[in-house]
Amino acid sequence: MVVLSWLDEGKRQDVYQMYLQILVDQEKEFKTTSHEYVMRVIGEKFNLTPKRVAAIVQNCHDEEQAAKDGSMVDDKMAKYVDAKVKEHIDNAYMAYGEINPNEFVESPTGVADIGGSSGEVVRVEDLYDVDDLEKKAVLREQGEAQLLIDEKVYIEDVDNTMVNSNANSDCRKLVEKAADFEDIRGQFAREESDKIESSLPDNGFIEDENGDKTETERRPRWKYVAQTINVREQKRLGKKSRRGAKLKTNQMKDNTLVEEDGKLRIASVAEVAQTAWKPERDENEFIYQGVKAAWLNRQHKGDKYGWGRVPDSMKAKQEEEIVKEAESTEEPEAGTDVDAEKETSATTDDSKDEK
């Protein structure tokens, strides 16, 4: 169960180009996109797993951004490696007298557990018709697979920094109480502003050389993140302690609060993902998170060359700057014109000293 195959550069670029085209068309037609959906469609087109497609897209995106930043990708080396690997695969199939697939083939299910297979053995009595059981099992699995496809809800591309995390009523009440307290404290500070002195030096003012006083700028405050835990609710839902087993998906609440610049608010999904109690990550989303973030920045922040193909003119300009920088820092070799000029000047100085 060994298949020798190689994913060459041409197929990689075809996958990446199809990804760019589908995502742009999807955004124009539906005004929303889904990287999860695009990876699955491309995988069915090229007979690849969604994880493989995600890795290819992310890798090609990194290469384009590296070229934009001035790093040079060695295309000649890639072509040489492709040719040598294919030559080795051809020789191996020729030696064993087998047919070379001449395309990239995913690992069989028995070798890599891609399809969720298992090594369990079920004993079947001789009284049963095994062929009939196999046909019924295939039909049943086809129906279950079709049902999963029909009910599948793909993850939409959303900027997690703009989406609030899940929070229960207790967490929201804390935010409301904090806002009320800030209003009361602000009103009290305005009424007693003449009586209260600032804790900063010189009552918060700095005097310059001309004697003018300017108010000092406060530095940005720290950001505090905390999670509220209701022990009674945990016990009611079956979680006995704070370090016990995780709750079910429909019972989970992040209940994360953020205090920043004196304001209390509910944490965003991106902020919860950076905490110790972050939810289990999706493997595919984790693989292409870089290119997905670049796409969202292009849509919401107008980052023009942060996603997709980088113009050849920009790449050529970066390559020229790299070559010029390398030539300027390169030391001249022995026997060059620079060395000859140095020797001539040294001889002239010696003759002047002798005179």
Residue pairs with C-beta under 8 A, 6 or more apart in sequence:
1 108
1 110
1 111
2 111
3 101
3 105
3 107
3 108
4 89
4 92
4 93
5 89
5 101
5 103
5 104
5 105
6 82
6 85
6 86
6 89
6 104
7 56
7 104
8 82
8 86
8 104
9 75
9 78
9 79
9 82
11 46
11 103
11 104
12 56
12 59
12 60
13 60
14 46
15 42
15 46
15 48
15 53
15 56
15 57
15 60
16 56
16 57
16 60
16 61
18 42
18 45
19 38
19 42
19 53
19 57
20 308
20 309
22 38
22 41
22 42
23 33
23 35
23 38
23 295
26 32
26 33
26 34
26 37
26 38
27 33
27 299
32 156
32 157
33 156
33 157
33 295
34 154
34 155
34 156
34 157
35 54
35 155
35 157
35 285
35 288
35 291
35 292
35 295
36 50
36 154
36 155
36 284
36 285
37 154
39 50
39 53
39 54
39 57
39 284
39 288
40 50
40 154
42 48
42 53
43 49
43 50
43 52
43 53
46 53
47 105
47 106
48 56
48 104
48 106
49 106
49 114
50 284
51 283
51 284
51 287
52 106
54 284
54 287
54 288
55 287
57 288
57 291
58 287
58 288
58 290
58 291
61 290
61 291
61 294
61 307
62 290
63 73
64 308
64 309
64 310
65 294
65 306
65 310
66 73
67 73
67 310
67 315
67 318
68 305
68 310
68 314
68 315
68 318
69 318
70 318
70 321
70 322
72 319
72 322
89 100
90 100
93 99
93 100
94 100
106 112
106 114
107 114
109 115
109 117
110 117
124 130
124 133
155 282
155 285
157 292
157 295
157 296
158 296
159 296
159 300
160 268
160 269
160 270
160 273
161 268
161 269
161 270
161 271
162 268
163 268
163 269
164 266
164 267
164 268
164 269
165 254
165 256
165 266
165 267
165 268
165 269
165 271
165 272
166 252
166 253
166 254
166 255
167 253
167 254
167 255
167 256
167 266
168 230
168 233
168 253
168 255
170 228
170 230
170 255
171 228
171 253
171 255
171 257
171 266
172 266
174 228
174 257
174 264
175 257
175 264
175 265
175 266
178 263
178 264
179 264
182 262
182 263
189 196
197 203
198 204
200 216
204 215
204 216
205 213
205 214
205 215
205 216
206 213
206 214
206 215
206 216
207 213
208 214
220 261
221 260
221 261
221 262
223 258
223 259
223 260
224 258
224 259
224 260
225 256
225 257
225 258
225 259
225 267
225 271
225 275
226 256
226 257
226 259
227 254
227 255
227 256
227 257
227 275
227 277
228 255
228 256
228 257
229 242
229 255
230 255
231 242
234 240
234 241
234 242
234 244
234 247
237 247
237 251
238 247
239 245
239 246
239 247
246 252
252 279
254 267
254 272
254 277
254 279
256 266
256 267
256 271
256 272
256 275
256 277
257 264
257 265
257 266
257 267
258 264
258 265
258 266
258 267
258 268
258 271
259 265
272 278
272 279
273 279
273 281
285 292
291 307
294 303
294 306
294 307
295 307
297 303
297 306
297 307
298 304
298 306
298 307
298 308
305 311
305 314
332 338
332 339
